[in-house]
């Protein structure tokens, strides 16, 4: 998961904030992992969701 979300580059100083970010990242990773449409890597799907609202909607709403 560190490779996909680049957790080493995140600067969260608040312990609660770090916990929340870790939970958010796990949820996003599970959504991407469950997607069956595109046969791209998880990093490619994450970038695709960041750039393409239609693909992001497909990930979130099926």
N, CA, C and O atoms as CSV, one atom per row, in Angstrom:
chain,resi,resn,atom,element,x,y,z
A,1,UNK,N,N,0.826,-1.172,0.000
A,1,UNK,CA,C,0.000,0.000,0.000
A,1,UNK,C,C,0.885,1.256,0.000
A,1,UNK,O,O,0.489,2.291,-0.537
A,2,UNK,N,N,2.031,1.173,0.576
A,2,UNK,CA,C,2.923,2.322,0.623
A,2,UNK,C,C,3.327,2.761,-0.775
A,2,UNK,O,O,3.466,3.957,-1.035
A,3,UNK,N,N,3.515,1.813,-1.671
A,3,UNK,CA,C,3.917,2.139,-3.038
A,3,UNK,C,C,2.785,2.835,-3.773
A,3,UNK,O,O,3.027,3.788,-4.515
A,4,UNK,N,N,1.557,2.379,-3.583
A,4,UNK,CA,C,0.415,2.937,-4.293
A,4,UNK,C,C,0.094,4.347,-3.818
A,4,UNK,O,O,-0.169,5.231,-4.633
A,5,UNK,N,N,0.113,4.566,-2.505
A,5,UNK,CA,C,-0.294,5.867,-1.961
A,5,UNK,C,C,0.872,6.746,-1.550
A,5,UNK,O,O,0.653,7.864,-1.083
A,6,UNK,N,N,2.106,6.279,-1.707
A,6,UNK,CA,C,3.308,7.056,-1.367
A,6,UNK,C,C,3.243,7.583,0.063
A,6,UNK,O,O,3.414,8.778,0.305
A,7,UNK,N,N,2.995,6.682,1.001
A,7,UNK,CA,C,2.831,7.084,2.389
A,7,UNK,C,C,4.086,7.712,2.979
A,7,UNK,O,O,3.986,8.537,3.888
A,8,UNK,N,N,5.254,7.346,2.491
A,8,UNK,CA,C,6.484,7.923,3.024
A,8,UNK,C,C,6.575,9.421,2.749
A,8,UNK,O,O,7.247,10.142,3.486
A,9,UNK,N,N,5.915,9.896,1.707
A,9,UNK,CA,C,5.971,11.311,1.350
A,9,UNK,C,C,4.919,12.154,2.065
A,9,UNK,O,O,4.967,13.383,2.000
A,10,UNK,N,N,3.960,11.507,2.751
A,10,UNK,CA,C,2.919,12.249,3.456
A,10,UNK,C,C,3.469,12.813,4.756
A,10,UNK,O,O,4.196,12.138,5.485
A,11,UNK,N,N,3.115,14.043,5.032
A,11,UNK,CA,C,3.556,14.708,6.257
A,11,UNK,C,C,2.339,15.000,7.127
A,11,UNK,O,O,1.740,16.071,7.029
A,12,UNK,N,N,1.974,14.029,7.988
A,12,UNK,CA,C,0.876,14.214,8.922
A,12,UNK,C,C,1.466,14.148,10.321
A,12,UNK,O,O,1.920,13.090,10.757
A,13,UNK,N,N,1.462,15.271,11.025
A,13,UNK,CA,C,2.114,15.319,12.336
A,13,UNK,C,C,1.176,14.917,13.476
A,13,UNK,O,O,1.638,14.445,14.515
A,14,UNK,N,N,-0.121,15.097,13.294
A,14,UNK,CA,C,-1.088,14.753,14.332
A,14,UNK,C,C,-1.306,13.240,14.349
A,14,UNK,O,O,-1.596,12.668,13.299
A,15,UNK,N,N,-1.180,12.567,15.500
A,15,UNK,CA,C,-1.377,11.107,15.544
A,15,UNK,C,C,-2.779,10.680,15.098
A,15,UNK,O,O,-2.934,9.664,14.421
A,16,UNK,N,N,-3.795,11.457,15.478
A,16,UNK,CA,C,-5.150,11.117,15.031
A,16,UNK,C,C,-5.293,11.305,13.527
A,16,UNK,O,O,-5.969,10.521,12.861
A,17,UNK,N,N,-4.666,12.328,13.001
A,17,UNK,CA,C,-4.703,12.557,11.558
A,17,UNK,C,C,-4.033,11.426,10.794
A,17,UNK,O,O,-4.512,11.018,9.736
A,18,UNK,N,N,-2.933,10.920,11.323
A,18,UNK,CA,C,-2.247,9.799,10.682
A,18,UNK,C,C,-3.119,8.556,10.695
A,18,UNK,O,O,-3.141,7.802,9.722
A,19,UNK,N,N,-3.837,8.335,11.788
A,19,UNK,CA,C,-4.750,7.189,11.877
A,19,UNK,C,C,-5.877,7.324,10.863
A,19,UNK,O,O,-6.245,6.356,10.197
A,20,UNK,N,N,-6.418,8.525,10.751
A,20,UNK,CA,C,-7.507,8.752,9.802
A,20,UNK,C,C,-7.033,8.577,8.361
A,20,UNK,O,O,-7.742,8.000,7.536
A,21,UNK,N,N,-5.844,9.073,8.063
A,21,UNK,CA,C,-5.300,8.909,6.704
A,21,UNK,C,C,-5.054,7.442,6.382
A,21,UNK,O,O,-5.310,7.006,5.259
A,22,UNK,N,N,-4.561,6.672,7.351
A,22,UNK,CA,C,-4.328,5.244,7.130
A,22,UNK,C,C,-5.644,4.526,6.863
A,22,UNK,O,O,-5.704,3.661,5.989
A,23,UNK,N,N,-6.696,4.867,7.595
A,23,UNK,CA,C,-8.008,4.263,7.378
A,23,UNK,C,C,-8.547,4.638,6.003
A,23,UNK,O,O,-9.056,3.784,5.277
A,24,UNK,N,N,-8.436,5.913,5.647
A,24,UNK,CA,C,-8.904,6.372,4.338
A,24,UNK,C,C,-8.159,5.651,3.209
A,24,UNK,O,O,-8.767,5.242,2.219
A,25,UNK,N,N,-6.845,5.499,3.363
A,25,UNK,CA,C,-6.050,4.806,2.348
A,25,UNK,C,C,-6.453,3.342,2.216
A,25,UNK,O,O,-6.505,2.813,1.105
A,26,UNK,N,N,-6.738,2.683,3.337
A,26,UNK,CA,C,-7.176,1.280,3.280
A,26,UNK,C,C,-8.514,1.141,2.574
A,26,UNK,O,O,-8.711,0.217,1.785
A,27,UNK,N,N,-9.439,2.061,2.857
A,27,UNK,CA,C,-10.749,2.027,2.201
A,27,UNK,C,C,-10.588,2.215,0.690
A,27,UNK,O,O,-11.179,1.481,-0.102
A,28,UNK,N,N,-9.787,3.198,0.305
A,28,UNK,CA,C,-9.555,3.449,-1.123
A,28,UNK,C,C,-8.893,2.252,-1.795
A,28,UNK,O,O,-9.264,1.876,-2.906
A,29,UNK,N,N,-7.929,1.664,-1.132
A,29,UNK,CA,C,-7.242,0.507,-1.687
A,29,UNK,C,C,-8.203,-0.655,-1.896
A,29,UNK,O,O,-8.131,-1.342,-2.915
A,30,UNK,N,N,-9.101,-0.880,-0.943
A,30,UNK,CA,C,-10.073,-1.957,-1.082
A,30,UNK,C,C,-11.046,-1.691,-2.224
A,30,UNK,O,O,-11.428,-2.619,-2.937
A,31,UNK,N,N,-11.449,-0.445,-2.407
A,31,UNK,CA,C,-12.339,-0.101,-3.524
A,31,UNK,C,C,-11.631,-0.373,-4.847
A,31,UNK,O,O,-12.217,-0.953,-5.760
A,32,UNK,N,N,-10.384,0.042,-4.948
A,32,UNK,CA,C,-9.622,-0.182,-6.184
A,32,UNK,C,C,-9.402,-1.668,-6.408
A,32,UNK,O,O,-9.507,-2.143,-7.539
A,33,UNK,N,N,-9.097,-2.413,-5.344
A,33,UNK,CA,C,-8.841,-3.848,-5.462
A,33,UNK,C,C,-10.083,-4.609,-5.934
A,33,UNK,O,O,-9.959,-5.583,-6.677
A,34,UNK,N,N,-11.267,-4.186,-5.517
A,34,UNK,CA,C,-12.505,-4.875,-5.878
A,34,UNK,C,C,-12.977,-4.560,-7.287
A,34,UNK,O,O,-13.838,-5.263,-7.817
A,35,UNK,N,N,-12.440,-3.529,-7.900
A,35,UNK,CA,C,-12.863,-3.135,-9.245
A,35,UNK,C,C,-12.444,-4.185,-10.259
A,35,UNK,O,O,-11.283,-4.593,-10.293
A,36,UNK,N,N,-13.384,-4.624,-11.086
A,36,UNK,CA,C,-13.120,-5.683,-12.059
A,36,UNK,C,C,-13.060,-5.177,-13.489
A,36,UNK,O,O,-12.742,-5.953,-14.391
A,37,UNK,N,N,-13.350,-3.912,-13.731
A,37,UNK,CA,C,-13.455,-3.381,-15.087
A,37,UNK,C,C,-12.142,-3.324,-15.846
A,37,UNK,O,O,-11.962,-4.045,-16.828
A,38,UNK,N,N,-11.228,-2.481,-15.406
A,38,UNK,CA,C,-9.946,-2.304,-16.086
A,38,UNK,C,C,-8.920,-3.264,-15.510
A,38,UNK,O,O,-8.937,-3.556,-14.314
A,39,UNK,N,N,-8.042,-3.747,-16.345
A,39,UNK,CA,C,-6.980,-4.648,-15.894
A,39,UNK,C,C,-5.663,-3.887,-15.776
A,39,UNK,O,O,-4.644,-4.315,-16.318
A,40,UNK,N,N,-5.684,-2.763,-15.069
A,40,UNK,CA,C,-4.495,-1.961,-14.833
A,40,UNK,C,C,-3.948,-2.254,-13.445
A,40,UNK,O,O,-4.598,-2.918,-12.638
A,41,UNK,N,N,-2.761,-1.757,-13.178
A,41,UNK,CA,C,-2.200,-1.870,-11.833
A,41,UNK,C,C,-2.992,-0.976,-10.885
A,41,UNK,O,O,-3.755,-0.112,-11.318
A,42,UNK,N,N,-2.800,-1.198,-9.590
A,42,UNK,CA,C,-3.513,-0.382,-8.613
A,42,UNK,C,C,-3.051,1.071,-8.694
A,42,UNK,O,O,-3.862,1.986,-8.548
A,43,UNK,N,N,-1.773,1.290,-8.924
A,43,UNK,CA,C,-1.276,2.660,-9.055
A,43,UNK,C,C,-1.891,3.333,-10.276
A,43,UNK,O,O,-2.230,4.515,-10.219
A,44,UNK,N,N,-2.039,2.605,-11.379
A,44,UNK,CA,C,-2.639,3.177,-12.582
A,44,UNK,C,C,-4.115,3.490,-12.365
A,44,UNK,O,O,-4.612,4.510,-12.844
A,45,UNK,N,N,-4.812,2.622,-11.648
A,45,UNK,CA,C,-6.223,2.889,-11.350
A,45,UNK,C,C,-6.361,4.106,-10.444
A,45,UNK,O,O,-7.286,4.900,-10.612
A,46,UNK,N,N,-5.447,4.261,-9.482
A,46,UNK,CA,C,-5.483,5.425,-8.590
A,46,UNK,C,C,-5.263,6.705,-9.369
A,46,UNK,O,O,-5.966,7.694,-9.164
A,47,UNK,N,N,-4.284,6.686,-10.267
A,47,UNK,CA,C,-4.031,7.869,-11.100
A,47,UNK,C,C,-5.218,8.134,-12.024
A,47,UNK,O,O,-5.598,9.286,-12.237
A,48,UNK,N,N,-5.802,7.070,-12.570
A,48,UNK,CA,C,-6.958,7.236,-13.442
A,48,UNK,C,C,-8.134,7.851,-12.714
A,48,UNK,O,O,-8.841,8.694,-13.266
A,49,UNK,N,N,-8.346,7.430,-11.466
A,49,UNK,CA,C,-9.443,7.991,-10.677
A,49,UNK,C,C,-9.180,9.452,-10.335
A,49,UNK,O,O,-10.119,10.240,-10.223
A,50,UNK,N,N,-7.919,9.816,-10.168
A,50,UNK,CA,C,-7.581,11.208,-9.857
A,50,UNK,C,C,-7.831,12.120,-11.059
A,50,UNK,O,O,-8.216,13.277,-10.890
A,51,UNK,N,N,-7.618,11.610,-12.256
A,51,UNK,CA,C,-7.717,12.435,-13.464
A,51,UNK,C,C,-9.072,12.374,-14.148
A,51,UNK,O,O,-9.459,13.319,-14.835
A,52,UNK,N,N,-9.793,11.286,-13.972
A,52,UNK,CA,C,-11.007,11.053,-14.735
A,52,UNK,C,C,-12.190,10.890,-13.786
A,52,UNK,O,O,-12.285,9.885,-13.081
A,53,UNK,N,N,-13.080,11.859,-13.763
A,53,UNK,CA,C,-14.244,11.814,-12.892
A,53,UNK,C,C,-15.179,10.671,-13.213
A,53,UNK,O,O,-15.810,10.115,-12.314
A,54,UNK,N,N,-15.280,10.312,-14.474
A,54,UNK,CA,C,-16.148,9.207,-14.878
A,54,UNK,C,C,-15.635,7.881,-14.312
A,54,UNK,O,O,-16.416,7.073,-13.808
A,55,UNK,N,N,-14.327,7.661,-14.396
A,55,UNK,CA,C,-13.738,6.439,-13.835
A,55,UNK,C,C,-13.861,6.427,-12.317
A,55,UNK,O,O,-14.113,5.379,-11.724
A,56,UNK,N,N,-13.685,7.597,-11.679
A,56,UNK,CA,C,-13.841,7.709,-10.228
A,56,UNK,C,C,-15.257,7.343,-9.825
A,56,UNK,O,O,-15.451,6.641,-8.833
A,57,UNK,N,N,-16.245,7.802,-10.571
A,57,UNK,CA,C,-17.633,7.443,-10.292
A,57,UNK,C,C,-17.870,5.944,-10.466
A,57,UNK,O,O,-18.609,5.328,-9.699
A,58,UNK,N,N,-17.238,5.373,-11.476
A,58,UNK,CA,C,-17.358,3.931,-11.707
A,58,UNK,C,C,-16.794,3.151,-10.526
A,58,UNK,O,O,-17.372,2.148,-10.108
A,59,UNK,N,N,-15.674,3.609,-9.994
A,59,UNK,CA,C,-15.083,2.933,-8.825
A,59,UNK,C,C,-15.993,3.041,-7.607
A,59,UNK,O,O,-16.210,2.058,-6.898
A,60,UNK,N,N,-16.522,4.236,-7.367
A,60,UNK,CA,C,-17.299,4.460,-6.161
A,60,UNK,C,C,-18.708,3.890,-6.214
A,60,UNK,O,O,-19.203,3.363,-5.218
A,61,UNK,N,N,-19.356,3.991,-7.370
A,61,UNK,CA,C,-20.772,3.640,-7.438
A,61,UNK,C,C,-21.064,2.391,-8.255
A,61,UNK,O,O,-22.220,1.990,-8.394
A,62,UNK,N,N,-20.023,1.780,-8.793
A,62,UNK,CA,C,-20.205,0.531,-9.512
A,62,UNK,C,C,-20.473,0.644,-10.954
A,62,UNK,O,O,-20.638,-0.370,-11.632
